[in-house]
């Protein structure tokens, strides 16, 4: 699945500038500017955390909108195929038109599901989550394996499995309904979760939440 480079638009340089300005504004507000005007990198501050989440959410919405456009075209093509002259059955065993109509209906239903997802994501509240806040929707979680490998996840009501990119880091969308989402919901920074996979039971530590 392709990565979506997320810096607030199609031009990463412009978005990177926006992100730096957000950090600078936050640092100024908290009096964290040095003698030479260098802003402290307050990534953990609520303001910057919300900006980063908005960037992730914008990328996820862009992915869903792209999928909607693809599915709409596929549904249209299937509907056209179902009514095309060449699709008329040549005998009672010829089901090409029927199969095409079923396909068109299924794709149209998928479009409706994705449109609902867009509405839900648009209204998603981006919460400030700290070390003592239970993990919920909009949380960004970093997990660490037994071997020290770290992975980042964005808890979202839709879009499970989509991979996004934030500041050169890969972030995978996970839904509350997934096995990993269920294991994470309600947990806190520092907790250890267990997941059963093909290789057996795995333990993962929650090393960062925001």
mmCIF file of the C-alpha atoms, coordinates in Angstrom:
data_MODEL
# 
_entry.id   MODEL 
# 
loop_
_atom_site.group_PDB 
_atom_site.id 
_atom_site.type_symbol 
_atom_site.label_atom_id 
_atom_site.label_alt_id 
_atom_site.label_comp_id 
_atom_site.label_asym_id 
_atom_site.label_entity_id 
_atom_site.label_seq_id 
_atom_site.pdbx_PDB_ins_code 
_atom_site.Cartn_x 
_atom_site.Cartn_y 
_atom_site.Cartn_z 
_atom_site.occupancy 
_atom_site.B_iso_or_equiv 
_atom_site.pdbx_formal_charge 
_atom_site.auth_seq_id 
_atom_site.auth_comp_id 
_atom_site.auth_asym_id 
_atom_site.auth_atom_id 
_atom_site.pdbx_PDB_model_num 
ATOM 1   C CA . UNK A 1 1   ? 0.000   0.000   0.000   1.00 0.00 ? 1   UNK A CA 1 
ATOM 2   C CA . UNK A 1 2   ? 1.528   3.351   -0.936  1.00 0.00 ? 2   UNK A CA 1 
ATOM 3   C CA . UNK A 1 3   ? 2.702   5.749   1.735   1.00 0.00 ? 3   UNK A CA 1 
ATOM 4   C CA . UNK A 1 4   ? 1.038   9.158   1.950   1.00 0.00 ? 4   UNK A CA 1 
ATOM 5   C CA . UNK A 1 5   ? 3.588   11.847  2.723   1.00 0.00 ? 5   UNK A CA 1 
ATOM 6   C CA . UNK A 1 6   ? 1.834   14.034  5.203   1.00 0.00 ? 6   UNK A CA 1 
ATOM 7   C CA . UNK A 1 7   ? 2.883   17.600  5.674   1.00 0.00 ? 7   UNK A CA 1 
ATOM 8   C CA . UNK A 1 8   ? -0.454  19.374  5.168   1.00 0.00 ? 8   UNK A CA 1 
ATOM 9   C CA . UNK A 1 9   ? -0.501  19.256  1.369   1.00 0.00 ? 9   UNK A CA 1 
ATOM 10  C CA . UNK A 1 10  ? 1.174   17.980  -1.733  1.00 0.00 ? 10  UNK A CA 1 
ATOM 11  C CA . UNK A 1 11  ? 4.266   20.171  -1.239  1.00 0.00 ? 11  UNK A CA 1 
ATOM 12  C CA . UNK A 1 12  ? 6.281   18.756  1.700   1.00 0.00 ? 12  UNK A CA 1 
ATOM 13  C CA . UNK A 1 13  ? 8.485   21.881  1.869   1.00 0.00 ? 13  UNK A CA 1 
ATOM 14  C CA . UNK A 1 14  ? 5.496   24.165  2.439   1.00 0.00 ? 14  UNK A CA 1 
ATOM 15  C CA . UNK A 1 15  ? 3.996   21.879  5.067   1.00 0.00 ? 15  UNK A CA 1 
ATOM 16  C CA . UNK A 1 16  ? 7.310   21.443  6.786   1.00 0.00 ? 16  UNK A CA 1 
ATOM 17  C CA . UNK A 1 17  ? 7.439   25.240  7.092   1.00 0.00 ? 17  UNK A CA 1 
ATOM 18  C CA . UNK A 1 18  ? 3.947   25.232  8.630   1.00 0.00 ? 18  UNK A CA 1 
ATOM 19  C CA . UNK A 1 19  ? 5.027   22.610  11.145  1.00 0.00 ? 19  UNK A CA 1 
ATOM 20  C CA . UNK A 1 20  ? 8.153   24.583  12.102  1.00 0.00 ? 20  UNK A CA 1 
ATOM 21  C CA . UNK A 1 21  ? 6.035   27.717  12.547  1.00 0.00 ? 21  UNK A CA 1 
ATOM 22  C CA . UNK A 1 22  ? 3.700   25.801  14.853  1.00 0.00 ? 22  UNK A CA 1 
ATOM 23  C CA . UNK A 1 23  ? 6.652   24.693  16.975  1.00 0.00 ? 23  UNK A CA 1 
ATOM 24  C CA . UNK A 1 24  ? 8.065   28.230  17.012  1.00 0.00 ? 24  UNK A CA 1 
ATOM 25  C CA . UNK A 1 25  ? 4.716   29.710  18.112  1.00 0.00 ? 25  UNK A CA 1 
ATOM 26  C CA . UNK A 1 26  ? 4.360   27.162  20.898  1.00 0.00 ? 26  UNK A CA 1 
ATOM 27  C CA . UNK A 1 27  ? 7.903   27.793  22.101  1.00 0.00 ? 27  UNK A CA 1 
ATOM 28  C CA . UNK A 1 28  ? 7.381   31.547  22.052  1.00 0.00 ? 28  UNK A CA 1 
ATOM 29  C CA . UNK A 1 29  ? 4.194   31.219  24.086  1.00 0.00 ? 29  UNK A CA 1 
ATOM 30  C CA . UNK A 1 30  ? 6.005   29.188  26.751  1.00 0.00 ? 30  UNK A CA 1 
ATOM 31  C CA . UNK A 1 31  ? 9.103   31.418  26.754  1.00 0.00 ? 31  UNK A CA 1 
ATOM 32  C CA . UNK A 1 32  ? 11.279  28.654  25.379  1.00 0.00 ? 32  UNK A CA 1 
ATOM 33  C CA . UNK A 1 33  ? 13.200  30.732  22.827  1.00 0.00 ? 33  UNK A CA 1 
ATOM 34  C CA . UNK A 1 34  ? 16.914  31.018  23.345  1.00 0.00 ? 34  UNK A CA 1 
ATOM 35  C CA . UNK A 1 35  ? 19.098  34.073  22.866  1.00 0.00 ? 35  UNK A CA 1 
ATOM 36  C CA . UNK A 1 36  ? 19.363  33.386  19.144  1.00 0.00 ? 36  UNK A CA 1 
ATOM 37  C CA . UNK A 1 37  ? 15.656  32.761  18.641  1.00 0.00 ? 37  UNK A CA 1 
ATOM 38  C CA . UNK A 1 38  ? 16.013  28.965  18.407  1.00 0.00 ? 38  UNK A CA 1 
ATOM 39  C CA . UNK A 1 39  ? 12.788  27.228  19.394  1.00 0.00 ? 39  UNK A CA 1 
ATOM 40  C CA . UNK A 1 40  ? 12.823  24.255  21.702  1.00 0.00 ? 40  UNK A CA 1 
ATOM 41  C CA . UNK A 1 41  ? 11.299  21.257  19.961  1.00 0.00 ? 41  UNK A CA 1 
ATOM 42  C CA . UNK A 1 42  ? 8.151   20.851  22.082  1.00 0.00 ? 42  UNK A CA 1 
ATOM 43  C CA . UNK A 1 43  ? 6.822   17.771  20.330  1.00 0.00 ? 43  UNK A CA 1 
ATOM 44  C CA . UNK A 1 44  ? 5.032   16.591  23.475  1.00 0.00 ? 44  UNK A CA 1 
ATOM 45  C CA . UNK A 1 45  ? 3.088   19.823  23.971  1.00 0.00 ? 45  UNK A CA 1 
ATOM 46  C CA . UNK A 1 46  ? -0.694  19.656  23.391  1.00 0.00 ? 46  UNK A CA 1 
ATOM 47  C CA . UNK A 1 47  ? -0.613  22.233  20.584  1.00 0.00 ? 47  UNK A CA 1 
ATOM 48  C CA . UNK A 1 48  ? 2.063   20.464  18.537  1.00 0.00 ? 48  UNK A CA 1 
ATOM 49  C CA . UNK A 1 49  ? 0.585   17.025  19.245  1.00 0.00 ? 49  UNK A CA 1 
ATOM 50  C CA . UNK A 1 50  ? -2.776  18.139  17.875  1.00 0.00 ? 50  UNK A CA 1 
ATOM 51  C CA . UNK A 1 51  ? -1.099  19.590  14.780  1.00 0.00 ? 51  UNK A CA 1 
ATOM 52  C CA . UNK A 1 52  ? 0.643   16.293  14.140  1.00 0.00 ? 52  UNK A CA 1 
ATOM 53  C CA . UNK A 1 53  ? -2.632  14.427  14.597  1.00 0.00 ? 53  UNK A CA 1 
ATOM 54  C CA . UNK A 1 54  ? -4.354  16.789  12.165  1.00 0.00 ? 54  UNK A CA 1 
ATOM 55  C CA . UNK A 1 55  ? -1.634  15.953  9.668   1.00 0.00 ? 55  UNK A CA 1 
ATOM 56  C CA . UNK A 1 56  ? -2.241  12.218  10.130  1.00 0.00 ? 56  UNK A CA 1 
ATOM 57  C CA . UNK A 1 57  ? -6.005  12.638  9.890   1.00 0.00 ? 57  UNK A CA 1 
ATOM 58  C CA . UNK A 1 58  ? -5.687  14.734  6.727   1.00 0.00 ? 58  UNK A CA 1 
ATOM 59  C CA . UNK A 1 59  ? -3.594  12.005  5.141   1.00 0.00 ? 59  UNK A CA 1 
ATOM 60  C CA . UNK A 1 60  ? -6.087  9.320   6.103   1.00 0.00 ? 60  UNK A CA 1 
ATOM 61  C CA . UNK A 1 61  ? -8.963  11.361  4.672   1.00 0.00 ? 61  UNK A CA 1 
ATOM 62  C CA . UNK A 1 62  ? -7.001  11.865  1.450   1.00 0.00 ? 62  UNK A CA 1 
ATOM 63  C CA . UNK A 1 63  ? -6.514  8.089   1.221   1.00 0.00 ? 63  UNK A CA 1 
ATOM 64  C CA . UNK A 1 64  ? -10.228 7.384   1.754   1.00 0.00 ? 64  UNK A CA 1 
ATOM 65  C CA . UNK A 1 65  ? -11.253 10.046  -0.778  1.00 0.00 ? 65  UNK A CA 1 
ATOM 66  C CA . UNK A 1 66  ? -8.891  8.499   -3.314  1.00 0.00 ? 66  UNK A CA 1 
ATOM 67  C CA . UNK A 1 67  ? -10.431 5.081   -2.692  1.00 0.00 ? 67  UNK A CA 1 
ATOM 68  C CA . UNK A 1 68  ? -13.923 6.558   -3.144  1.00 0.00 ? 68  UNK A CA 1 
ATOM 69  C CA . UNK A 1 69  ? -12.951 7.984   -6.532  1.00 0.00 ? 69  UNK A CA 1 
ATOM 70  C CA . UNK A 1 70  ? -11.522 4.622   -7.598  1.00 0.00 ? 70  UNK A CA 1 
ATOM 71  C CA . UNK A 1 71  ? -14.580 2.686   -6.444  1.00 0.00 ? 71  UNK A CA 1 
ATOM 72  C CA . UNK A 1 72  ? -17.006 5.135   -8.092  1.00 0.00 ? 72  UNK A CA 1 
ATOM 73  C CA . UNK A 1 73  ? -15.288 4.628   -11.427 1.00 0.00 ? 73  UNK A CA 1 
ATOM 74  C CA . UNK A 1 74  ? -15.274 0.857   -10.948 1.00 0.00 ? 74  UNK A CA 1 
ATOM 75  C CA . UNK A 1 75  ? -18.999 0.877   -10.078 1.00 0.00 ? 75  UNK A CA 1 
ATOM 76  C CA . UNK A 1 76  ? -19.777 3.003   -13.133 1.00 0.00 ? 76  UNK A CA 1 
ATOM 77  C CA . UNK A 1 77  ? -17.759 0.725   -15.418 1.00 0.00 ? 77  UNK A CA 1 
ATOM 78  C CA . UNK A 1 78  ? -19.474 -2.377  -13.996 1.00 0.00 ? 78  UNK A CA 1 
ATOM 79  C CA . UNK A 1 79  ? -22.925 -0.813  -14.446 1.00 0.00 ? 79  UNK A CA 1 
ATOM 80  C CA . UNK A 1 80  ? -22.088 0.064   -18.030 1.00 0.00 ? 80  UNK A CA 1 
ATOM 81  C CA . UNK A 1 81  ? -20.888 -3.476  -18.662 1.00 0.00 ? 81  UNK A CA 1 
ATOM 82  C CA . UNK A 1 82  ? -24.118 -4.902  -17.227 1.00 0.00 ? 82  UNK A CA 1 
ATOM 83  C CA . UNK A 1 83  ? -26.257 -2.941  -19.692 1.00 0.00 ? 83  UNK A CA 1 
ATOM 84  C CA . UNK A 1 84  ? -23.950 -3.125  -22.712 1.00 0.00 ? 84  UNK A CA 1 
ATOM 85  C CA . UNK A 1 85  ? -25.231 -4.747  -25.873 1.00 0.00 ? 85  UNK A CA 1 
ATOM 86  C CA . UNK A 1 86  ? -22.515 -7.382  -25.685 1.00 0.00 ? 86  UNK A CA 1 
ATOM 87  C CA . UNK A 1 87  ? -23.654 -8.369  -22.196 1.00 0.00 ? 87  UNK A CA 1 
ATOM 88  C CA . UNK A 1 88  ? -27.040 -9.589  -23.345 1.00 0.00 ? 88  UNK A CA 1 
ATOM 89  C CA . UNK A 1 89  ? -27.290 -13.300 -22.527 1.00 0.00 ? 89  UNK A CA 1 
ATOM 90  C CA . UNK A 1 90  ? -26.876 -15.594 -25.486 1.00 0.00 ? 90  UNK A CA 1 
ATOM 91  C CA . UNK A 1 91  ? -28.587 -18.437 -23.634 1.00 0.00 ? 91  UNK A CA 1 
ATOM 92  C CA . UNK A 1 92  ? -29.970 -19.282 -20.203 1.00 0.00 ? 92  UNK A CA 1 
ATOM 93  C CA . UNK A 1 93  ? -26.477 -20.165 -18.947 1.00 0.00 ? 93  UNK A CA 1 
ATOM 94  C CA . UNK A 1 94  ? -24.961 -16.841 -19.911 1.00 0.00 ? 94  UNK A CA 1 
ATOM 95  C CA . UNK A 1 95  ? -24.775 -14.840 -16.657 1.00 0.00 ? 95  UNK A CA 1 
ATOM 96  C CA . UNK A 1 96  ? -22.328 -12.118 -17.663 1.00 0.00 ? 96  UNK A CA 1 
ATOM 97  C CA . UNK A 1 97  ? -24.842 -9.280  -17.312 1.00 0.00 ? 97  UNK A CA 1 
ATOM 98  C CA . UNK A 1 98  ? -26.096 -10.594 -13.962 1.00 0.00 ? 98  UNK A CA 1 
ATOM 99  C CA . UNK A 1 99  ? -22.575 -10.919 -12.599 1.00 0.00 ? 99  UNK A CA 1 
ATOM 100 C CA . UNK A 1 100 ? -21.715 -7.402  -13.756 1.00 0.00 ? 100 UNK A CA 1 
ATOM 101 C CA . UNK A 1 101 ? -24.819 -5.998  -12.076 1.00 0.00 ? 101 UNK A CA 1 
ATOM 102 C CA . UNK A 1 102 ? -23.934 -7.752  -8.810  1.00 0.00 ? 102 UNK A CA 1 
ATOM 103 C CA . UNK A 1 103 ? -20.417 -6.331  -9.044  1.00 0.00 ? 103 UNK A CA 1 
ATOM 104 C CA . UNK A 1 104 ? -21.742 -2.808  -9.668  1.00 0.00 ? 104 UNK A CA 1 
ATOM 105 C CA . UNK A 1 105 ? -24.090 -3.084  -6.686  1.00 0.00 ? 105 UNK A CA 1 
ATOM 106 C CA . UNK A 1 106 ? -21.284 -4.266  -4.416  1.00 0.00 ? 106 UNK A CA 1 
ATOM 107 C CA . UNK A 1 107 ? -18.992 -1.460  -5.493  1.00 0.00 ? 107 UNK A CA 1 
ATOM 108 C CA . UNK A 1 108 ? -21.736 1.130   -5.018  1.00 0.00 ? 108 UNK A CA 1 
ATOM 109 C CA . UNK A 1 109 ? -22.290 -0.180  -1.495  1.00 0.00 ? 109 UNK A CA 1 
ATOM 110 C CA . UNK A 1 110 ? -18.549 0.133   -0.805  1.00 0.00 ? 110 UNK A CA 1 
ATOM 111 C CA . UNK A 1 111 ? -18.680 3.763   -1.952  1.00 0.00 ? 111 UNK A CA 1 
ATOM 112 C CA . UNK A 1 112 ? -21.497 4.453   0.530   1.00 0.00 ? 112 UNK A CA 1 
ATOM 113 C CA . UNK A 1 113 ? -19.468 2.840   3.323   1.00 0.00 ? 113 UNK A CA 1 
ATOM 114 C CA . UNK A 1 114 ? -16.446 4.976   2.484   1.00 0.00 ? 114 UNK A CA 1 
ATOM 115 C CA . UNK A 1 115 ? -18.555 8.131   2.354   1.00 0.00 ? 115 UNK A CA 1 
ATOM 116 C CA . UNK A 1 116 ? -19.823 7.313   5.849   1.00 0.00 ? 116 UNK A CA 1 
ATOM 117 C CA . UNK A 1 117 ? -16.221 6.818   6.953   1.00 0.00 ? 117 UNK A CA 1 
ATOM 118 C CA . UNK A 1 118 ? -15.331 10.294  5.679   1.00 0.00 ? 118 UNK A CA 1 
ATOM 119 C CA . UNK A 1 119 ? -18.159 11.828  7.732   1.00 0.00 ? 119 UNK A CA 1 
ATOM 120 C CA . UNK A 1 120 ? -17.030 10.008  10.872  1.00 0.00 ? 120 UNK A CA 1 
ATOM 121 C CA . UNK A 1 121 ? -13.360 10.905  10.380  1.00 0.00 ? 121 UNK A CA 1 
ATOM 122 C CA . UNK A 1 122 ? -14.215 14.540  9.712   1.00 0.00 ? 122 UNK A CA 1 
ATOM 123 C CA . UNK A 1 123 ? -15.916 14.710  13.119  1.00 0.00 ? 123 UNK A CA 1 
ATOM 124 C CA . UNK A 1 124 ? -13.206 12.792  14.982  1.00 0.00 ? 124 UNK A CA 1 
ATOM 125 C CA . UNK A 1 125 ? -12.143 14.632  18.131  1.00 0.00 ? 125 UNK A CA 1 
ATOM 126 C CA . UNK A 1 126 ? -8.363  14.861  18.391  1.00 0.00 ? 126 UNK A CA 1 
ATOM 127 C CA . UNK A 1 127 ? -7.790  14.443  22.104  1.00 0.00 ? 127 UNK A CA 1 
ATOM 128 C CA . UNK A 1 128 ? -4.754  15.352  24.176  1.00 0.00 ? 128 UNK A CA 1 
ATOM 129 C CA . UNK A 1 129 ? -3.525  12.063  25.598  1.00 0.00 ? 129 UNK A CA 1 
ATOM 130 C CA . UNK A 1 130 ? -0.864  11.900  28.277  1.00 0.00 ? 130 UNK A CA 1 
ATOM 131 C CA . UNK A 1 131 ? 0.801   9.199   30.354  1.00 0.00 ? 131 UNK A CA 1 
ATOM 132 C CA . UNK A 1 132 ? -2.199  8.911   32.683  1.00 0.00 ? 132 UNK A CA 1 
ATOM 133 C CA . UNK A 1 133 ? -4.894  9.053   29.974  1.00 0.00 ? 133 UNK A CA 1 
ATOM 134 C CA . UNK A 1 134 ? -6.388  5.735   28.780  1.00 0.00 ? 134 UNK A CA 1 
ATOM 135 C CA . UNK A 1 135 ? -5.809  5.040   25.096  1.00 0.00 ? 135 UNK A CA 1 
ATOM 136 C CA . UNK A 1 136 ? -8.806  5.898   22.924  1.00 0.00 ? 136 UNK A CA 1 
ATOM 137 C CA . UNK A 1 137 ? -9.655  7.031   19.387  1.00 0.00 ? 137 UNK A CA 1 
ATOM 138 C CA . UNK A 1 138 ? -7.171  9.614   17.994  1.00 0.00 ? 138 UNK A CA 1 
ATOM 139 C CA . UNK A 1 139 ? -4.324  8.293   20.158  1.00 0.00 ? 139 UNK A CA 1 
ATOM 140 C CA . UNK A 1 140 ? -0.907  7.852   18.588  1.00 0.00 ? 140 UNK A CA 1 
ATOM 141 C CA . UNK A 1 141 ? 0.895   4.940   20.226  1.00 0.00 ? 141 UNK A CA 1 
ATOM 142 C CA . UNK A 1 142 ? 4.472   3.707   20.003  1.00 0.00 ? 142 UNK A CA 1 
ATOM 143 C CA . UNK A 1 143 ? 4.943   0.015   20.804  1.00 0.00 ? 143 UNK A CA 1 
ATOM 144 C CA . UNK A 1 144 ? 8.225   -1.753  21.440  1.00 0.00 ? 144 UNK A CA 1 
ATOM 145 C CA . UNK A 1 145 ? 8.829   -5.455  20.776  1.00 0.00 ? 145 UNK A CA 1 
ATOM 146 C CA . UNK A 1 146 ? 10.964  -7.768  22.900  1.00 0.00 ? 146 UNK A CA 1 
ATOM 147 C CA . UNK A 1 147 ? 13.819  -7.203  20.442  1.00 0.00 ? 147 UNK A CA 1 
ATOM 148 C CA . UNK A 1 148 ? 13.597  -3.418  20.806  1.00 0.00 ? 148 UNK A CA 1 
ATOM 149 C CA . UNK A 1 149 ? 11.840  -2.764  17.488  1.00 0.00 ? 149 UNK A CA 1 
ATOM 150 C CA . UNK A 1 150 ? 9.428   0.169   17.712  1.00 0.00 ? 150 UNK A CA 1 
ATOM 151 C CA . UNK A 1 151 ? 6.246   0.717   15.689  1.00 0.00 ? 151 UNK A CA 1 
ATOM 152 C CA . UNK A 1 152 ? 3.805   3.646   15.642  1.00 0.00 ? 152 UNK A CA 1 
ATOM 153 C CA . UNK A 1 153 ? 0.021   3.378   15.391  1.00 0.00 ? 153 UNK A CA 1 
ATOM 154 C CA . UNK A 1 154 ? -2.819  5.864   14.969  1.00 0.00 ? 154 UNK A CA 1 
ATOM 155 C CA . UNK A 1 155 ? -6.099  4.771   16.588  1.00 0.00 ? 155 UNK A CA 1 
ATOM 156 C CA . UNK A 1 156 ? -8.943  5.622   14.206  1.00 0.00 ? 156 UNK A CA 1 
ATOM 157 C CA . UNK A 1 157 ? -12.550 4.434   13.774  1.00 0.00 ? 157 UNK A CA 1 
ATOM 158 C CA . UNK A 1 158 ? -11.857 3.739   10.071  1.00 0.00 ? 158 UNK A CA 1 
ATOM 159 C CA . UNK A 1 159 ? -8.917  3.015   7.805   1.00 0.00 ? 159 UNK A CA 1 
ATOM 160 C CA . UNK A 1 160 ? -7.351  0.027   9.545   1.00 0.00 ? 160 UNK A CA 1 
ATOM 161 C CA . UNK A 1 161 ? -4.169  -1.127  7.829   1.00 0.00 ? 161 UNK A CA 1 
ATOM 162 C CA . UNK A 1 162 ? -3.494  2.141   5.995   1.00 0.00 ? 162 UNK A CA 1 
ATOM 163 C CA . UNK A 1 163 ? 0.114   3.250   6.371   1.00 0.00 ? 163 UNK A CA 1 
ATOM 164 C CA . UNK A 1 164 ? 0.885   6.938   6.679   1.00 0.00 ? 164 UNK A CA 1 
ATOM 165 C CA . UNK A 1 165 ? 4.161   8.792   6.999   1.00 0.00 ? 165 UNK A CA 1 
ATOM 166 C CA . UNK A 1 166 ? 4.787   11.519  9.561   1.00 0.00 ? 166 UNK A CA 1 
ATOM 167 C CA . UNK A 1 167 ? 8.160   13.271  9.795   1.00 0.00 ? 167 UNK A CA 1 
ATOM 168 C CA . UNK A 1 168 ? 9.835   10.318  8.037   1.00 0.00 ? 168 UNK A CA 1 
ATOM 169 C CA . UNK A 1 169 ? 8.257   7.836   10.488  1.00 0.00 ? 169 UNK A CA 1 
ATOM 170 C CA . UNK A 1 170 ? 5.816   5.145   9.374   1.00 0.00 ? 170 UNK A CA 1 
ATOM 171 C CA . UNK A 1 171 ? 2.465   5.223   11.188  1.00 0.00 ? 171 UNK A CA 1 
ATOM 172 C CA . UNK A 1 172 ? -0.074  2.428   10.734  1.00 0.00 ? 172 UNK A CA 1 
ATOM 173 C CA . UNK A 1 173 ? -3.779  3.066   11.265  1.00 0.00 ? 173 UNK A CA 1 
ATOM 174 C CA . UNK A 1 174 ? -5.425  0.663   13.700  1.00 0.00 ? 174 UNK A CA 1 
ATOM 175 C CA . UNK A 1 175 ? -9.147  0.485   14.473  1.00 0.00 ? 175 UNK A CA 1 
ATOM 176 C CA . UNK A 1 176 ? -10.679 -0.242  17.891  1.00 0.00 ? 176 UNK A CA 1 
ATOM 177 C CA . UNK A 1 177 ? -12.341 -3.347  16.390  1.00 0.00 ? 177 UNK A CA 1 
ATOM 178 C CA . UNK A 1 178 ? -9.045  -4.979  15.383  1.00 0.00 ? 178 UNK A CA 1 
ATOM 179 C CA . UNK A 1 179 ? -7.193  -7.405  17.705  1.00 0.00 ? 179 UNK A CA 1 
ATOM 180 C CA . UNK A 1 180 ? -4.454  -4.838  18.287  1.00 0.00 ? 180 UNK A CA 1 
ATOM 181 C CA . UNK A 1 181 ? -6.997  -2.055  18.808  1.00 0.00 ? 181 UNK A CA 1 
ATOM 182 C CA . UNK A 1 182 ? -8.876  -4.112  21.377  1.00 0.00 ? 182 UNK A CA 1 
ATOM 183 C CA . UNK A 1 183 ? -5.621  -4.861  23.198  1.00 0.00 ? 183 UNK A CA 1 
ATOM 184 C CA . UNK A 1 184 ? -4.708  -1.161  23.294  1.00 0.00 ? 184 UNK A CA 1 
ATOM 185 C CA . UNK A 1 185 ? -8.044  0.439   24.218  1.00 0.00 ? 185 UNK A CA 1 
ATOM 186 C CA . UNK A 1 186 ? -8.048  1.678   27.797  1.00 0.00 ? 186 UNK A CA 1 
ATOM 187 C CA . UNK A 1 187 ? -4.373  0.914   28.362  1.00 0.00 ? 187 UNK A CA 1 
ATOM 188 C CA . UNK A 1 188 ? -1.837  3.436   29.653  1.00 0.00 ? 188 UNK A CA 1 
ATOM 189 C CA . UNK A 1 189 ? 1.700   4.495   28.904  1.00 0.00 ? 189 UNK A CA 1 
ATOM 190 C CA . UNK A 1 190 ? 4.048   1.858   30.329  1.00 0.00 ? 190 UNK A CA 1 
ATOM 191 C CA . UNK A 1 191 ? 1.578   -1.026  30.075  1.00 0.00 ? 191 UNK A CA 1 
ATOM 192 C CA . UNK A 1 192 ? 2.505   -4.290  28.382  1.00 0.00 ? 192 UNK A CA 1 
ATOM 193 C CA . UNK A 1 193 ? 0.028   -5.912  25.990  1.00 0.00 ? 193 UNK A CA 1 
ATOM 194 C CA . UNK A 1 194 ? -0.077  -9.448  24.617  1.00 0.00 ? 194 UNK A CA 1 
ATOM 195 C CA . UNK A 1 195 ? -0.937  -10.369 21.048  1.00 0.00 ? 195 UNK A CA 1 
ATOM 196 C CA . UNK A 1 196 ? -1.313  -13.844 19.629  1.00 0.00 ? 196 UNK A CA 1 
ATOM 197 C CA . UNK A 1 197 ? 0.091   -14.252 16.129  1.00 0.00 ? 197 UNK A CA 1 
ATOM 198 C CA . UNK A 1 198 ? 1.298   -17.002 13.815  1.00 0.00 ? 198 UNK A CA 1 
ATOM 199 C CA . UNK A 1 199 ? 4.534   -17.315 15.783  1.00 0.00 ? 199 UNK A CA 1 
ATOM 200 C CA . UNK A 1 200 ? 2.746   -17.477 19.132  1.00 0.00 ? 200 UNK A CA 1 
ATOM 201 C CA . UNK A 1 201 ? 2.195   -14.982 21.937  1.00 0.00 ? 201 UNK A CA 1 
ATOM 202 C CA . UNK A 1 202 ? 4.006   -11.639 21.652  1.00 0.00 ? 202 UNK A CA 1 
ATOM 203 C CA . UNK A 1 203 ? 4.493   -9.023  24.322  1.00 0.00 ? 203 UNK A CA 1 
ATOM 204 C CA . UNK A 1 204 ? 4.704   -5.357  23.368  1.00 0.00 ? 204 UNK A CA 1 
ATOM 205 C CA . UNK A 1 205 ? 5.361   -2.398  25.647  1.00 0.00 ? 205 UNK A CA 1 
ATOM 206 C CA . UNK A 1 206 ? 3.569   0.946   25.272  1.00 0.00 ? 206 UNK A CA 1 
ATOM 207 C CA . UNK A 1 207 ? 6.539   3.314   25.348  1.00 0.00 ? 207 UNK A CA 1 
ATOM 208 C CA . UNK A 1 208 ? 4.832   6.497   24.130  1.00 0.00 ? 208 UNK A CA 1 
ATOM 209 C CA . UNK A 1 209 ? 1.264   7.812   23.823  1.00 0.00 ? 209 UNK A CA 1 
ATOM 210 C CA . UNK A 1 210 ? 0.101   11.240  22.641  1.00 0.00 ? 210 UNK A CA 1 
# 
